[in-house]
């Protein structure tokens, strides 16, 4: 693993600066954090200029003869000798680092989560507000170490809550692992397994999977999912139709473009009663953002950045043509690869020799600057 020394040195410098400043603050507030105290305790002021000599007359000693010598023999431990730092004082040292690192860590994660979900102005505003609250939380944390009041502890937790809530809400909506490392966990099947579905070249199958993916995404973008009905299972098609209806109601459009194939792994083929299930990963880069159809304003995502996606996809490839409707079992029309049942109205893919997408899951994603 390659270390980023610039960032490491920057973090160390920040920690040292904050620690040094905190030590000075605590020292000013009366907390002695030195390992050894060298105070002799002899702090005498004999008040020679306060002796009242200019007004020394009669019973009025005038210049305020204030008891003669003003002295303080107070020693740091009662006898003027050096003392070792107490356990309570020593405990403040790690607490100083914890007061800084806990809010900073939650803010860093929350900022990444926000930027990965949305890159519009609202997202940047949210990151800025959260940054200010995290800084305030650090200040309250350092104050709590110094004065140990319930109020500072409560404010420390409250100002840190937005970062914690963002992390809990958004942590499952994105990931930041390296896609290349993840995809290497999957291995391609052997040529013998590939022959089960009448493919001789695994690259040919990967190309077909990628082309089907792009065709489906373009049809999705153009709200013409009917064009790829033969490439989708009934479940996937109905789900896409429902999602597109919601987008249309909101007058929104999901723009997906500039596709770039990175890698794919065909890692399993399972035999089922009426064909095979092909399990694969697909690693692609593309632009992916949502706009208002009327104003063309970007609502979510960014038109300037691309996104790196790693999908888990499952396809079904059949061994025979579907003759009856899976829903009502009525006989289907004799022609057409994608037909509508005349009895129940279900849309059915007849030509089961196609690669039909039956499942699509997001494994990893991140922004490509």
Short mmCIF file of the C-alpha atoms (twelve columns), coordinates in Angstrom:
data_MODEL
# 
_entry.id   MODEL 
# 
loop_
_atom_site.group_PDB 
_atom_site.id 
_atom_site.type_symbol 
_atom_site.label_atom_id 
_atom_site.label_alt_id 
_atom_site.label_comp_id 
_atom_site.label_asym_id 
_atom_site.label_seq_id 
_atom_site.Cartn_x 
_atom_site.Cartn_y 
_atom_site.Cartn_z 
_atom_site.pdbx_PDB_model_num 
ATOM 1   C CA . UNK A 1   0.000   0.000   0.000   1 
ATOM 2   C CA . UNK A 2   1.404   3.400   -1.001  1 
ATOM 3   C CA . UNK A 3   1.372   5.932   1.812   1 
ATOM 4   C CA . UNK A 4   0.456   9.539   1.210   1 
ATOM 5   C CA . UNK A 5   3.144   11.213  3.303   1 
ATOM 6   C CA . UNK A 6   1.870   14.727  2.642   1 
ATOM 7   C CA . UNK A 7   -1.491  13.901  4.201   1 
ATOM 8   C CA . UNK A 8   0.143   12.045  7.091   1 
ATOM 9   C CA . UNK A 9   2.419   14.996  7.868   1 
ATOM 10  C CA . UNK A 10  -0.522  17.408  7.590   1 
ATOM 11  C CA . UNK A 11  -2.606  15.393  10.056  1 
ATOM 12  C CA . UNK A 12  0.342   15.124  12.462  1 
ATOM 13  C CA . UNK A 13  0.937   18.882  12.265  1 
ATOM 14  C CA . UNK A 14  -2.744  19.575  12.969  1 
ATOM 15  C CA . UNK A 15  -2.783  17.217  15.952  1 
ATOM 16  C CA . UNK A 16  0.412   18.718  17.396  1 
ATOM 17  C CA . UNK A 17  -0.881  22.266  16.928  1 
ATOM 18  C CA . UNK A 18  -4.225  21.541  18.565  1 
ATOM 19  C CA . UNK A 19  -2.534  19.613  21.387  1 
ATOM 20  C CA . UNK A 20  -0.021  22.396  22.064  1 
ATOM 21  C CA . UNK A 21  -2.766  25.022  22.071  1 
ATOM 22  C CA . UNK A 22  -4.868  22.897  24.391  1 
ATOM 23  C CA . UNK A 23  -1.979  22.424  26.824  1 
ATOM 24  C CA . UNK A 24  -1.504  26.201  26.950  1 
ATOM 25  C CA . UNK A 25  -5.238  26.727  27.488  1 
ATOM 26  C CA . UNK A 26  -5.398  24.208  30.321  1 
ATOM 27  C CA . UNK A 27  -2.286  25.649  31.887  1 
ATOM 28  C CA . UNK A 28  -3.816  29.134  31.848  1 
ATOM 29  C CA . UNK A 29  -6.950  27.743  33.469  1 
ATOM 30  C CA . UNK A 30  -4.915  26.348  36.341  1 
ATOM 31  C CA . UNK A 31  -4.386  22.751  35.236  1 
ATOM 32  C CA . UNK A 32  -0.720  21.871  35.584  1 
ATOM 33  C CA . UNK A 33  0.041   19.312  32.888  1 
ATOM 34  C CA . UNK A 34  3.826   19.414  33.132  1 
ATOM 35  C CA . UNK A 35  5.496   16.146  33.954  1 
ATOM 36  C CA . UNK A 36  7.499   17.780  36.752  1 
ATOM 37  C CA . UNK A 37  6.726   21.015  38.593  1 
ATOM 38  C CA . UNK A 38  9.814   23.205  39.280  1 
ATOM 39  C CA . UNK A 39  7.973   25.887  41.277  1 
ATOM 40  C CA . UNK A 40  9.938   26.473  44.488  1 
ATOM 41  C CA . UNK A 41  6.841   27.964  46.099  1 
ATOM 42  C CA . UNK A 42  8.788   31.029  47.333  1 
ATOM 43  C CA . UNK A 43  6.786   33.979  46.035  1 
ATOM 44  C CA . UNK A 44  7.461   36.909  48.399  1 
ATOM 45  C CA . UNK A 45  6.535   40.578  48.043  1 
ATOM 46  C CA . UNK A 46  7.667   42.734  50.916  1 
ATOM 47  C CA . UNK A 47  5.838   45.746  49.563  1 
ATOM 48  C CA . UNK A 48  8.654   48.224  49.991  1 
ATOM 49  C CA . UNK A 49  6.851   50.849  47.906  1 
ATOM 50  C CA . UNK A 50  3.667   50.276  49.856  1 
ATOM 51  C CA . UNK A 51  5.089   51.066  53.234  1 
ATOM 52  C CA . UNK A 52  3.365   54.438  53.451  1 
ATOM 53  C CA . UNK A 53  6.500   56.418  54.255  1 
ATOM 54  C CA . UNK A 54  5.209   59.655  52.686  1 
ATOM 55  C CA . UNK A 55  2.167   59.721  54.998  1 
ATOM 56  C CA . UNK A 56  3.722   58.359  58.160  1 
ATOM 57  C CA . UNK A 57  2.342   60.655  60.821  1 
ATOM 58  C CA . UNK A 58  0.850   60.119  64.216  1 
ATOM 59  C CA . UNK A 59  -1.752  57.484  64.562  1 
ATOM 60  C CA . UNK A 60  -2.416  57.512  60.870  1 
ATOM 61  C CA . UNK A 61  0.027   55.308  59.172  1 
ATOM 62  C CA . UNK A 62  -1.401  56.620  55.912  1 
ATOM 63  C CA . UNK A 63  0.256   54.698  53.131  1 
ATOM 64  C CA . UNK A 64  -1.574  51.644  54.185  1 
ATOM 65  C CA . UNK A 65  0.844   49.646  56.106  1 
ATOM 66  C CA . UNK A 66  -0.822  46.423  55.059  1 
ATOM 67  C CA . UNK A 67  0.647   44.057  57.508  1 
ATOM 68  C CA . UNK A 68  4.228   44.484  56.498  1 
ATOM 69  C CA . UNK A 69  5.523   41.814  54.227  1 
ATOM 70  C CA . UNK A 70  3.138   40.193  51.761  1 
ATOM 71  C CA . UNK A 71  4.455   36.760  51.047  1 
ATOM 72  C CA . UNK A 72  3.354   33.423  49.755  1 
ATOM 73  C CA . UNK A 73  5.273   30.329  50.737  1 
ATOM 74  C CA . UNK A 74  2.723   28.136  48.987  1 
ATOM 75  C CA . UNK A 75  4.495   25.138  47.472  1 
ATOM 76  C CA . UNK A 76  3.175   22.964  44.707  1 
ATOM 77  C CA . UNK A 77  2.934   20.026  47.062  1 
ATOM 78  C CA . UNK A 78  3.059   21.744  50.422  1 
ATOM 79  C CA . UNK A 79  6.818   21.579  50.866  1 
ATOM 80  C CA . UNK A 80  8.164   23.240  47.715  1 
ATOM 81  C CA . UNK A 81  9.472   19.978  46.288  1 
ATOM 82  C CA . UNK A 82  8.796   18.680  42.750  1 
ATOM 83  C CA . UNK A 83  5.764   16.428  42.183  1 
ATOM 84  C CA . UNK A 84  4.671   13.829  39.618  1 
ATOM 85  C CA . UNK A 85  1.567   14.454  37.484  1 
ATOM 86  C CA . UNK A 86  -1.584  12.814  38.897  1 
ATOM 87  C CA . UNK A 87  -3.516  10.078  37.094  1 
ATOM 88  C CA . UNK A 88  -6.501  12.394  36.593  1 
ATOM 89  C CA . UNK A 89  -4.291  14.965  34.882  1 
ATOM 90  C CA . UNK A 90  -2.551  12.313  32.809  1 
ATOM 91  C CA . UNK A 91  -5.952  11.031  31.636  1 
ATOM 92  C CA . UNK A 92  -6.698  14.409  30.078  1 
ATOM 93  C CA . UNK A 93  -3.990  13.889  27.456  1 
ATOM 94  C CA . UNK A 94  -5.759  11.065  25.515  1 
ATOM 95  C CA . UNK A 95  -9.082  12.827  26.089  1 
ATOM 96  C CA . UNK A 96  -7.737  15.837  24.194  1 
ATOM 97  C CA . UNK A 97  -6.969  13.671  21.172  1 
ATOM 98  C CA . UNK A 98  -10.337 11.887  21.446  1 
ATOM 99  C CA . UNK A 99  -12.215 15.196  21.617  1 
ATOM 100 C CA . UNK A 100 -10.615 16.170  18.306  1 
ATOM 101 C CA . UNK A 101 -10.518 12.857  16.451  1 
ATOM 102 C CA . UNK A 102 -14.100 11.629  17.080  1 
ATOM 103 C CA . UNK A 103 -15.925 14.612  15.469  1 
ATOM 104 C CA . UNK A 104 -13.277 14.869  12.731  1 
ATOM 105 C CA . UNK A 105 -13.693 11.188  11.819  1 
ATOM 106 C CA . UNK A 106 -17.490 11.344  11.698  1 
ATOM 107 C CA . UNK A 107 -17.347 14.540  9.613   1 
ATOM 108 C CA . UNK A 108 -14.897 12.999  7.127   1 
ATOM 109 C CA . UNK A 109 -17.112 9.940   6.599   1 
ATOM 110 C CA . UNK A 110 -20.305 12.008  6.412   1 
ATOM 111 C CA . UNK A 111 -18.758 14.341  3.800   1 
ATOM 112 C CA . UNK A 112 -17.789 11.369  1.616   1 
ATOM 113 C CA . UNK A 113 -21.260 9.862   1.927   1 
ATOM 114 C CA . UNK A 114 -22.951 13.151  1.011   1 
ATOM 115 C CA . UNK A 115 -20.716 13.781  -2.015  1 
ATOM 116 C CA . UNK A 116 -21.234 10.254  -3.283  1 
ATOM 117 C CA . UNK A 117 -25.023 10.518  -3.084  1 
ATOM 118 C CA . UNK A 118 -25.393 14.069  -4.366  1 
ATOM 119 C CA . UNK A 119 -22.986 16.543  -5.938  1 
ATOM 120 C CA . UNK A 120 -25.311 19.505  -6.374  1 
ATOM 121 C CA . UNK A 121 -25.247 22.817  -4.504  1 
ATOM 122 C CA . UNK A 122 -27.392 21.497  -1.684  1 
ATOM 123 C CA . UNK A 123 -24.879 18.705  -1.082  1 
ATOM 124 C CA . UNK A 124 -22.001 21.191  -0.881  1 
ATOM 125 C CA . UNK A 125 -24.061 23.373  1.477   1 
ATOM 126 C CA . UNK A 126 -24.802 20.369  3.672   1 
ATOM 127 C CA . UNK A 127 -21.103 19.466  3.840   1 
ATOM 128 C CA . UNK A 128 -20.210 23.057  4.805   1 
ATOM 129 C CA . UNK A 129 -22.821 23.252  7.582   1 
ATOM 130 C CA . UNK A 130 -21.768 19.862  8.876   1 
ATOM 131 C CA . UNK A 131 -18.130 21.011  8.842   1 
ATOM 132 C CA . UNK A 132 -18.950 24.075  10.953  1 
ATOM 133 C CA . UNK A 133 -20.895 21.957  13.454  1 
ATOM 134 C CA . UNK A 134 -18.006 19.475  13.656  1 
ATOM 135 C CA . UNK A 135 -15.551 22.286  14.372  1 
ATOM 136 C CA . UNK A 136 -17.857 23.607  17.106  1 
ATOM 137 C CA . UNK A 137 -18.099 20.068  18.485  1 
ATOM 138 C CA . UNK A 138 -14.297 19.870  18.687  1 
ATOM 139 C CA . UNK A 139 -14.222 23.174  20.595  1 
ATOM 140 C CA . UNK A 140 -16.839 21.947  23.084  1 
ATOM 141 C CA . UNK A 141 -14.898 18.691  23.452  1 
ATOM 142 C CA . UNK A 142 -11.707 20.542  24.361  1 
ATOM 143 C CA . UNK A 143 -13.658 22.759  26.764  1 
ATOM 144 C CA . UNK A 144 -15.095 19.673  28.446  1 
ATOM 145 C CA . UNK A 145 -11.592 18.290  28.973  1 
ATOM 146 C CA . UNK A 146 -10.643 21.607  30.575  1 
ATOM 147 C CA . UNK A 147 -13.645 22.315  32.795  1 
ATOM 148 C CA . UNK A 148 -15.622 19.023  32.858  1 
ATOM 149 C CA . UNK A 149 -19.079 20.622  32.829  1 
ATOM 150 C CA . UNK A 150 -22.261 18.782  31.856  1 
ATOM 151 C CA . UNK A 151 -23.263 21.615  29.509  1 
ATOM 152 C CA . UNK A 152 -20.095 21.334  27.395  1 
ATOM 153 C CA . UNK A 153 -20.473 17.532  27.219  1 
ATOM 154 C CA . UNK A 154 -24.107 17.824  26.061  1 
ATOM 155 C CA . UNK A 155 -23.195 20.432  23.430  1 
ATOM 156 C CA . UNK A 156 -20.267 18.265  22.304  1 
ATOM 157 C CA . UNK A 157 -22.634 15.380  21.572  1 
ATOM 158 C CA . UNK A 158 -25.430 17.527  20.063  1 
ATOM 159 C CA . UNK A 159 -23.126 19.295  17.565  1 
ATOM 160 C CA . UNK A 160 -21.700 15.920  16.540  1 
ATOM 161 C CA . UNK A 161 -25.124 14.300  16.014  1 
ATOM 162 C CA . UNK A 162 -25.659 15.521  12.387  1 
ATOM 163 C CA . UNK A 163 -22.489 13.720  11.250  1 
ATOM 164 C CA . UNK A 164 -23.496 10.551  13.085  1 
ATOM 165 C CA . UNK A 165 -27.020 10.596  11.622  1 
ATOM 166 C CA . UNK A 166 -25.698 11.144  8.073   1 
ATOM 167 C CA . UNK A 167 -23.308 8.216   8.459   1 
ATOM 168 C CA . UNK A 168 -26.098 5.922   9.696   1 
ATOM 169 C CA . UNK A 169 -28.559 6.953   6.975   1 
ATOM 170 C CA . UNK A 170 -26.221 6.990   3.970   1 
ATOM 171 C CA . UNK A 171 -23.682 4.296   4.763   1 
ATOM 172 C CA . UNK A 172 -25.649 1.582   2.897   1 
ATOM 173 C CA . UNK A 173 -26.294 3.761   -0.179  1 
ATOM 174 C CA . UNK A 174 -22.715 3.855   -1.325  1 
ATOM 175 C CA . UNK A 175 -19.320 2.296   -0.887  1 
ATOM 176 C CA . UNK A 176 -15.821 3.556   -1.424  1 
ATOM 177 C CA . UNK A 177 -13.758 0.442   -1.923  1 
ATOM 178 C CA . UNK A 178 -11.590 0.068   -4.986  1 
ATOM 179 C CA . UNK A 179 -13.634 -1.631  -7.699  1 
ATOM 180 C CA . UNK A 180 -10.590 -3.308  -9.177  1 
ATOM 181 C CA . UNK A 181 -9.818  -5.105  -5.922  1 
ATOM 182 C CA . UNK A 182 -13.418 -6.250  -5.513  1 
ATOM 183 C CA . UNK A 183 -13.800 -7.631  -9.010  1 
ATOM 184 C CA . UNK A 184 -10.626 -9.652  -8.564  1 
ATOM 185 C CA . UNK A 185 -12.503 -11.702 -5.972  1 
ATOM 186 C CA . UNK A 186 -14.434 -13.266 -8.868  1 
ATOM 187 C CA . UNK A 187 -12.928 -15.728 -11.344 1 
ATOM 188 C CA . UNK A 188 -14.165 -16.613 -14.831 1 
ATOM 189 C CA . UNK A 189 -15.685 -20.023 -15.444 1 
ATOM 190 C CA . UNK A 190 -13.918 -22.641 -17.555 1 
ATOM 191 C CA . UNK A 191 -14.524 -23.176 -21.276 1 
ATOM 192 C CA . UNK A 192 -16.262 -26.480 -20.508 1 
ATOM 193 C CA . UNK A 193 -18.857 -24.672 -18.382 1 
ATOM 194 C CA . UNK A 194 -19.274 -22.077 -21.111 1 
ATOM 195 C CA . UNK A 195 -20.212 -24.724 -23.663 1 
ATOM 196 C CA . UNK A 196 -23.303 -25.563 -21.607 1 
ATOM 197 C CA . UNK A 197 -24.948 -22.430 -22.990 1 
ATOM 198 C CA . UNK A 198 -23.508 -22.818 -26.517 1 
ATOM 199 C CA . UNK A 199 -20.830 -20.122 -26.216 1 
ATOM 200 C CA . UNK A 200 -17.280 -20.900 -27.301 1 
ATOM 201 C CA . UNK A 201 -15.669 -17.594 -26.398 1 
ATOM 202 C CA . UNK A 202 -16.062 -15.980 -22.995 1 
ATOM 203 C CA . UNK A 203 -15.186 -12.531 -24.372 1 
ATOM 204 C CA . UNK A 204 -18.109 -12.868 -26.783 1 
ATOM 205 C CA . UNK A 205 -20.466 -13.463 -23.849 1 
ATOM 206 C CA . UNK A 206 -18.997 -10.542 -21.900 1 
ATOM 207 C CA . UNK A 207 -19.467 -8.237  -24.889 1 
ATOM 208 C CA . UNK A 208 -23.087 -9.319  -25.256 1 
ATOM 209 C CA . UNK A 209 -23.730 -8.724  -21.546 1 
ATOM 210 C CA . UNK A 210 -22.200 -5.246  -21.726 1 
ATOM 211 C CA . UNK A 211 -24.138 -4.354  -24.908 1 
ATOM 212 C CA . UNK A 212 -27.386 -5.527  -23.290 1 
ATOM 213 C CA . UNK A 213 -26.649 -3.436  -20.214 1 
ATOM 214 C CA . UNK A 214 -26.031 -0.306  -22.305 1 
ATOM 215 C CA . UNK A 215 -29.156 -0.917  -24.402 1 
ATOM 216 C CA . UNK A 216 -31.280 -1.242  -21.256 1 
ATOM 217 C CA . UNK A 217 -29.799 1.913   -19.698 1 
ATOM 218 C CA . UNK A 218 -30.362 3.972   -22.862 1 
ATOM 219 C CA . UNK A 219 -33.949 2.732   -23.113 1 
ATOM 220 C CA . UNK A 220 -34.390 3.633   -19.458 1 
ATOM 221 C CA . UNK A 221 -32.990 7.129   -20.071 1 
ATOM 222 C CA . UNK A 222 -35.309 7.716   -23.041 1 
ATOM 223 C CA . UNK A 223 -38.347 6.261   -21.254 1 
ATOM 224 C CA . UNK A 224 -38.691 3.658   -23.991 1 
ATOM 225 C CA . UNK A 225 -38.259 0.497   -21.950 1 
ATOM 226 C CA . UNK A 226 -40.578 -1.342  -24.378 1 
ATOM 227 C CA . UNK A 227 -37.696 -1.372  -26.859 1 
ATOM 228 C CA . UNK A 228 -35.739 -3.790  -24.654 1 
ATOM 229 C CA . UNK A 229 -38.659 -5.821  -23.335 1 
ATOM 230 C CA . UNK A 230 -37.086 -8.994  -24.721 1 
ATOM 231 C CA . UNK A 231 -33.960 -8.391  -22.616 1 
ATOM 232 C CA . UNK A 232 -35.802 -8.120  -19.289 1 
ATOM 233 C CA . UNK A 233 -37.631 -10.555 -17.067 1 
ATOM 234 C CA . UNK A 234 -41.209 -9.762  -16.100 1 
ATOM 235 C CA . UNK A 235 -40.106 -8.645  -12.636 1 
ATOM 236 C CA . UNK A 236 -37.370 -6.348  -13.944 1 
ATOM 237 C CA . UNK A 237 -39.594 -4.887  -16.663 1 
ATOM 238 C CA . UNK A 238 -42.435 -4.100  -14.239 1 
ATOM 239 C CA . UNK A 239 -39.998 -2.533  -11.789 1 
ATOM 240 C CA . UNK A 240 -38.496 -0.298  -14.495 1 
ATOM 241 C CA . UNK A 241 -41.964 0.710   -15.703 1 
ATOM 242 C CA . UNK A 242 -42.981 1.706   -12.180 1 
ATOM 243 C CA . UNK A 243 -39.792 3.730   -11.628 1 
ATOM 244 C CA . UNK A 244 -40.117 5.502   -14.964 1 
ATOM 245 C CA . UNK A 245 -43.702 6.386   -14.175 1 
ATOM 246 C CA . UNK A 246 -42.545 8.015   -10.920 1 
ATOM 247 C CA . UNK A 247 -39.834 9.981   -12.742 1 
ATOM 248 C CA . UNK A 248 -42.311 11.136  -15.386 1 
ATOM 249 C CA . UNK A 249 -44.763 12.276  -12.719 1 
ATOM 250 C CA . UNK A 250 -42.018 14.422  -11.190 1 
ATOM 251 C CA . UNK A 251 -40.978 15.668  -14.663 1 
ATOM 252 C CA . UNK A 252 -37.515 14.199  -14.171 1 
ATOM 253 C CA . UNK A 253 -35.169 12.279  -16.443 1 
ATOM 254 C CA . UNK A 254 -32.221 10.064  -15.580 1 
ATOM 255 C CA . UNK A 255 -29.370 10.879  -17.972 1 
ATOM 256 C CA . UNK A 256 -26.887 8.041   -18.559 1 
ATOM 257 C CA . UNK A 257 -24.177 8.462   -21.190 1 
ATOM 258 C CA . UNK A 258 -20.461 8.158   -22.017 1 
ATOM 259 C CA . UNK A 259 -20.348 4.453   -21.161 1 
ATOM 260 C CA . UNK A 260 -16.948 2.809   -20.833 1 
ATOM 261 C CA . UNK A 261 -16.464 -0.931  -20.363 1 
ATOM 262 C CA . UNK A 262 -13.855 -1.770  -17.715 1 
ATOM 263 C CA . UNK A 263 -14.138 -5.461  -16.907 1 
ATOM 264 C CA . UNK A 264 -16.518 -8.370  -16.350 1 
ATOM 265 C CA . UNK A 265 -16.365 -11.792 -14.742 1 
ATOM 266 C CA . UNK A 266 -18.591 -14.732 -15.668 1 
ATOM 267 C CA . UNK A 267 -18.174 -16.628 -12.420 1 
ATOM 268 C CA . UNK A 268 -21.045 -19.138 -12.369 1 
ATOM 269 C CA . UNK A 269 -23.582 -20.956 -14.550 1 
ATOM 270 C CA . UNK A 270 -26.415 -22.857 -12.852 1 
ATOM 271 C CA . UNK A 271 -28.736 -25.330 -14.530 1 
ATOM 272 C CA . UNK A 272 -32.454 -24.847 -13.891 1 
ATOM 273 C CA . UNK A 273 -35.521 -26.684 -15.184 1 
ATOM 274 C CA . UNK A 274 -36.022 -24.564 -18.304 1 
ATOM 275 C CA . UNK A 275 -32.544 -23.205 -18.972 1 
ATOM 276 C CA . UNK A 276 -29.521 -21.722 -17.218 1 
ATOM 277 C CA . UNK A 277 -28.777 -18.871 -14.830 1 
ATOM 278 C CA . UNK A 278 -25.611 -16.908 -15.632 1 
ATOM 279 C CA . UNK A 279 -24.040 -15.020 -12.733 1 
ATOM 280 C CA . UNK A 280 -21.652 -12.224 -13.634 1 
ATOM 281 C CA . UNK A 281 -20.126 -8.975  -12.484 1 
ATOM 282 C CA . UNK A 282 -19.889 -5.915  -14.709 1 
ATOM 283 C CA . UNK A 283 -17.506 -3.022  -14.096 1 
ATOM 284 C CA . UNK A 284 -18.406 0.166   -16.022 1 
ATOM 285 C CA . UNK A 285 -17.878 3.916   -15.969 1 
ATOM 286 C CA . UNK A 286 -20.555 6.359   -17.150 1 
ATOM 287 C CA . UNK A 287 -22.262 9.651   -16.477 1 
ATOM 288 C CA . UNK A 288 -25.350 9.237   -14.326 1 
ATOM 289 C CA . UNK A 289 -27.435 12.153  -13.083 1 
ATOM 290 C CA . UNK A 290 -31.049 13.339  -12.897 1 
ATOM 291 C CA . UNK A 291 -32.386 16.513  -14.498 1 
ATOM 292 C CA . UNK A 292 -35.637 18.420  -14.665 1 
ATOM 293 C CA . UNK A 293 -37.086 17.638  -18.108 1 
ATOM 294 C CA . UNK A 294 -38.383 21.176  -18.599 1 
ATOM 295 C CA . UNK A 295 -35.497 23.292  -17.280 1 
ATOM 296 C CA . UNK A 296 -32.675 20.762  -17.858 1 
ATOM 297 C CA . UNK A 297 -31.337 21.699  -14.427 1 
ATOM 298 C CA . UNK A 298 -29.323 18.986  -12.681 1 
ATOM 299 C CA . UNK A 299 -31.240 17.831  -9.590  1 
ATOM 300 C CA . UNK A 300 -29.074 14.940  -8.398  1 
ATOM 301 C CA . UNK A 301 -25.589 13.845  -9.338  1 
ATOM 302 C CA . UNK A 302 -23.263 15.816  -11.597 1 
ATOM 303 C CA . UNK A 303 -23.006 16.325  -15.358 1 
ATOM 304 C CA . UNK A 304 -19.283 17.035  -14.963 1 
ATOM 305 C CA . UNK A 305 -18.210 13.846  -13.203 1 
ATOM 306 C CA . UNK A 306 -18.487 10.199  -14.152 1 
ATOM 307 C CA . UNK A 307 -19.339 7.365   -11.812 1 
ATOM 308 C CA . UNK A 308 -17.610 4.015   -11.489 1 
ATOM 309 C CA . UNK A 309 -20.055 1.148   -10.938 1 
ATOM 310 C CA . UNK A 310 -19.559 -2.508  -10.125 1 
ATOM 311 C CA . UNK A 311 -22.738 -4.536  -10.643 1 
ATOM 312 C CA . UNK A 312 -23.749 -8.052  -9.816  1 
ATOM 313 C CA . UNK A 313 -25.982 -9.241  -12.678 1 
ATOM 314 C CA . UNK A 314 -27.954 -12.417 -13.227 1 
ATOM 315 C CA . UNK A 315 -29.198 -13.481 -16.637 1 
ATOM 316 C CA . UNK A 316 -31.416 -16.317 -17.694 1 
ATOM 317 C CA . UNK A 317 -30.939 -18.104 -20.981 1 
ATOM 318 C CA . UNK A 318 -33.579 -20.662 -21.958 1 
ATOM 319 C CA . UNK A 319 -33.474 -23.874 -23.909 1 
ATOM 320 C CA . UNK A 320 -36.859 -23.520 -25.570 1 
ATOM 321 C CA . UNK A 321 -39.364 -20.874 -26.627 1 
ATOM 322 C CA . UNK A 322 -42.072 -19.967 -24.126 1 
ATOM 323 C CA . UNK A 323 -45.466 -21.074 -25.458 1 
ATOM 324 C CA . UNK A 324 -47.784 -20.212 -22.554 1 
ATOM 325 C CA . UNK A 325 -48.219 -17.189 -20.309 1 
ATOM 326 C CA . UNK A 326 -46.421 -17.651 -16.954 1 
ATOM 327 C CA . UNK A 327 -49.256 -15.768 -15.195 1 
ATOM 328 C CA . UNK A 328 -52.449 -17.401 -16.487 1 
ATOM 329 C CA . UNK A 329 -51.005 -20.276 -18.586 1 
ATOM 330 C CA . UNK A 330 -52.966 -19.215 -21.642 1 
ATOM 331 C CA . UNK A 331 -51.463 -19.951 -25.060 1 
ATOM 332 C CA . UNK A 332 -49.414 -17.070 -26.443 1 
ATOM 333 C CA . UNK A 333 -49.485 -15.738 -30.038 1 
ATOM 334 C CA . UNK A 334 -47.350 -17.721 -32.465 1 
ATOM 335 C CA . UNK A 335 -45.138 -14.840 -33.559 1 
ATOM 336 C CA . UNK A 336 -43.038 -12.224 -31.818 1 
ATOM 337 C CA . UNK A 337 -40.121 -12.433 -29.392 1 
ATOM 338 C CA . UNK A 338 -41.941 -10.212 -26.885 1 
ATOM 339 C CA . UNK A 339 -45.736 -10.561 -26.823 1 
ATOM 340 C CA . UNK A 340 -48.740 -9.538  -24.768 1 
ATOM 341 C CA . UNK A 341 -51.049 -12.217 -23.391 1 
ATOM 342 C CA . UNK A 342 -54.502 -11.749 -24.901 1 
ATOM 343 C CA . UNK A 343 -56.168 -13.032 -21.698 1 
ATOM 344 C CA . UNK A 344 -54.440 -11.372 -18.714 1 
ATOM 345 C CA . UNK A 345 -52.482 -8.649  -20.512 1 
ATOM 346 C CA . UNK A 346 -49.082 -9.715  -19.159 1 
ATOM 347 C CA . UNK A 347 -46.063 -8.911  -21.300 1 
ATOM 348 C CA . UNK A 348 -44.002 -12.039 -21.876 1 
ATOM 349 C CA . UNK A 349 -40.636 -12.721 -23.507 1 
ATOM 350 C CA . UNK A 350 -41.147 -15.622 -25.915 1 
ATOM 351 C CA . UNK A 351 -37.637 -16.003 -27.257 1 
ATOM 352 C CA . UNK A 352 -35.918 -17.486 -24.223 1 
ATOM 353 C CA . UNK A 353 -32.624 -17.904 -26.086 1 
ATOM 354 C CA . UNK A 354 -31.927 -14.231 -25.364 1 
ATOM 355 C CA . UNK A 355 -29.872 -13.187 -22.368 1 
ATOM 356 C CA . UNK A 356 -32.702 -12.022 -20.129 1 
ATOM 357 C CA . UNK A 357 -31.756 -9.835  -17.151 1 
ATOM 358 C CA . UNK A 358 -33.442 -11.181 -14.025 1 
ATOM 359 C CA . UNK A 359 -31.471 -9.432  -11.254 1 
ATOM 360 C CA . UNK A 360 -29.286 -6.350  -10.908 1 
ATOM 361 C CA . UNK A 361 -27.473 -5.300  -7.724  1 
ATOM 362 C CA . UNK A 362 -24.948 -2.575  -7.001  1 
ATOM 363 C CA . UNK A 363 -21.797 -3.900  -5.355  1 
ATOM 364 C CA . UNK A 364 -19.552 -0.832  -5.358  1 
ATOM 365 C CA . UNK A 365 -19.584 2.705   -6.658  1 
ATOM 366 C CA . UNK A 366 -17.495 5.859   -6.499  1 
ATOM 367 C CA . UNK A 367 -17.035 9.172   -8.291  1 
ATOM 368 C CA . UNK A 368 -14.455 9.538   -11.047 1 
ATOM 369 C CA . UNK A 369 -13.031 13.060  -10.934 1 
# 
